[in-house]
Amino acid sequence: MSEKVVPNFYKVMAIFFDNYRICMNEYGWDIINDYKRLSVFENDEKKKFTTVKSPQHLPSIANIFIQRYMPAHLKKFDRKLAIGLTKHFCDWLMRKKYTNSAIKVYDPTELA
């Protein structure tokens, strides 16, 4: 794909997905333990989350990625762009049946 898209777009997408993966590896086991209240096998916990788990849990990390990970690791990345990319990515995962979890992005003006 790098030869078919604008180079800056490809760089942004590579940075976005690489950091999303790193974030998932950092917080993935916690998400399973907190939300499903399951015990994690010690052998799995030693492995990177994304190497042993399906994409099913990727939407679960969206808020953590935007609110915690990005401010700490991607200070120059546009938050509004990241929200849009995350929403489209999670919608794509659902359309392709990689997950059955949907996310909802709220517009603060809708709440007023």
N, C-alpha and C positions, 0 to 999 in steps of 0.2 A: 504493500500500500504506500510505502514511503515515496515511490516513484510516481504515484498517481495523485497525490495531494500536495497542497502548498507546504513547503518545508516547515514554516512556523506552526502551522496547524498540527503537523505530525509530531513536532517537538512537544507541544502543549499536551497532546493526547498521551504521548509516551511518559511524560512527567506525571500526568494525572493518574494513569493506570498503574504505573510503578509504585507511586505513593499510596494508592488505594490498596494495593496488594500488601505493602509493608504494614499499613495500618491494620489490615485484616489479620496479618500474622501476629501483630502486637496485641490486639484486643479480641481476636476470634474465640479463644478458649474461654475467656471471661463471659462472652455473650452466651455461649452454650450453657455454661454453669449458671448464670443469672436468670436467663429467660426460660430454660427448660428444666432447671434444677436437676441436671444429670451429673453423675460423677464422670470425670474424664479419666480414661485409662492412662497410667503413667507413661506407657510406651508412646501413645499418641501425643501426649502433652509435650514430649521432648522434641517432636517433629514440628516443622512449620505448619501452621494451620492450613494454608492453601495447598499443601502437598497431600493432605490426607482427607480433606473435607470437600464436598461439592460446592458449587456456587450458590446453593440454597440460602446461605447465611449472608451473602453480600449486601442485600438491602438493610440488614440489621445494623450494619456498621456505618450507614450513611450519616446519621447525626453526629456520631463520635468523630468521623472523618472531618466533617465541616466545622464542628464546634471545638474540638480538642486538638486533633492531629494537625490540621492546616495552620492554625495560629502558631503552633510550636515549631513546625517544620517547613512550611511553605508561605512565609510572610509576604512574598512578592506575588503570589498567585491570586488572581482576582476571585474573591469569594462568590460573587454573583455568577461568574462563569462556572465555578466549581459546583455550585448548587444546580445549575442547568445541566451540566455534564452528568452529575450524579443521578438526577431525575431521569434523564434520557437513558442512561446506562441501566438503571434498575427497571425501567419500563421495558427495555430491550430484553433483559433477562427474563422477565415475566412472559413476554410475547413468545420467546423461544422455549419456554417451559423449563428454564434452568432453575427457576424459583417459583414459589406460589405466594411470595410476600410482596406486597405493594407498598410504596411510600407515597405520602401526600405532602406536597410542598405548599405551605400556607403563605398567602400574600398578606402582610400585616395590615394593608388597607382594607381587606375583607373583614377583619376582626373589629374594626372601628365602628 
